[in-house]
């Protein structure tokens, strides 16, 4: 009665995202974060020229954005989803066997 058993279906939600799609998603996230950093620089320049109330607070936020966003952008751009158990990291490497050259002289030297 083993023929009656059907194999378990593969759920599409369990499928891994294609590497190209994942890379594209990370690139877009990086560009967005670096664009926000550029906006912080522009906003800081505008704030200095207009001198609004609480200038120090606003400039502090802009500087924090300009300093922290590149670091976070690189961390998140290099972030990948964790590998599943049993997933291969790379090609399996077989041990290399080195063939030694055959000895030239087949004589045996005795101590006698």
C-alpha positions as CSV (number, residue, x, y, z in Angstrom):
1,X,0.0,0.0,0.0
2,X,3.0,2.3,-0.3
3,X,1.9,3.4,-3.8
4,X,-1.1,5.2,-2.3
5,X,1.1,7.6,-0.4
6,X,1.6,11.0,-2.1
7,X,4.7,13.0,-1.6
8,X,4.4,16.0,0.6
9,X,3.8,19.1,-1.5
10,X,6.4,21.8,-1.6
11,X,5.1,25.1,-0.3
12,X,6.1,28.1,-2.3
13,X,6.3,30.1,0.9
14,X,9.2,27.9,1.9
15,X,11.1,28.7,-1.3
16,X,14.1,30.9,-0.9
17,X,14.2,34.2,-2.6
18,X,16.4,34.3,-5.7
19,X,19.8,35.8,-5.1
20,X,19.2,38.4,-7.8
21,X,16.0,39.5,-6.2
22,X,17.6,39.6,-2.7
23,X,20.5,41.6,-4.0
24,X,18.2,44.1,-5.7
25,X,16.2,44.5,-2.6
26,X,19.3,45.2,-0.5
27,X,20.6,47.7,-3.2
28,X,17.3,49.6,-3.1
29,X,17.4,49.8,0.7
30,X,21.0,51.1,0.6
31,X,20.1,53.8,-1.9
32,X,17.1,54.9,0.1
33,X,19.1,55.2,3.3
34,X,21.9,57.1,1.6
35,X,19.3,59.5,0.1
36,X,18.0,60.1,3.5
37,X,21.5,60.9,4.6
38,X,21.9,63.4,1.8
39,X,18.6,65.0,2.9
40,X,19.9,65.3,6.4
41,X,22.9,67.2,5.0
42,X,20.7,69.6,3.0
43,X,18.3,70.0,6.0
44,X,21.3,70.9,8.2
45,X,22.5,73.5,5.7
46,X,19.0,75.0,5.5
47,X,18.7,75.0,9.3
48,X,22.1,76.8,9.7
49,X,21.0,79.5,7.3
50,X,17.5,80.1,8.8
51,X,18.5,79.7,12.5
52,X,15.1,78.4,13.8
53,X,14.3,77.8,17.5
54,X,16.0,74.8,19.0
55,X,18.7,74.9,16.4
56,X,21.0,72.7,18.4
57,X,18.5,69.9,18.7
58,X,17.7,70.0,15.0
59,X,21.4,70.1,14.0
60,X,22.1,67.2,16.4
61,X,19.4,65.1,14.7
62,X,20.8,65.9,11.3
63,X,24.4,65.1,12.3
64,X,23.3,61.9,13.9
65,X,21.5,60.9,10.7
66,X,24.6,61.8,8.6
67,X,26.9,59.8,10.9
68,X,24.7,56.8,11.7
69,X,22.9,56.2,8.4
70,X,26.0,55.2,6.3
71,X,26.9,52.7,9.0
72,X,23.4,51.2,9.2
73,X,23.1,51.2,5.4
74,X,26.3,49.1,5.0
75,X,25.2,46.7,7.8
76,X,21.8,46.3,6.3
77,X,23.1,46.0,2.7
78,X,25.3,43.1,3.7
79,X,22.6,41.4,5.7
80,X,21.3,38.2,4.3
81,X,18.6,35.9,5.5
82,X,20.0,33.1,7.8
83,X,20.7,29.8,6.1
84,X,18.5,26.9,6.8
85,X,19.8,23.9,8.5
86,X,21.4,21.6,6.0
87,X,21.8,24.3,3.4
88,X,25.1,24.1,1.5
89,X,27.4,27.1,2.0
90,X,29.4,26.5,-1.2
91,X,30.8,23.8,-3.4
92,X,31.9,20.7,-1.6
93,X,35.7,20.4,-1.7
94,X,37.2,17.1,-2.0
95,X,40.6,16.5,-0.4
96,X,43.5,16.9,-2.8
97,X,45.8,13.9,-3.3
98,X,49.3,14.7,-4.3
99,X,51.1,12.1,-6.3
100,X,54.7,11.8,-5.3
101,X,57.2,11.1,-8.0
102,X,58.4,7.5,-8.3
103,X,61.9,7.0,-6.8
104,X,64.6,6.9,-9.5
105,X,66.7,4.2,-7.9
106,X,65.0,1.0,-6.7
107,X,68.1,-0.3,-4.9
108,X,67.8,-1.3,-1.3
109,X,70.8,-0.5,0.9
110,X,71.6,-2.9,3.7
111,X,73.7,-2.1,6.7
112,X,75.8,-5.3,6.2
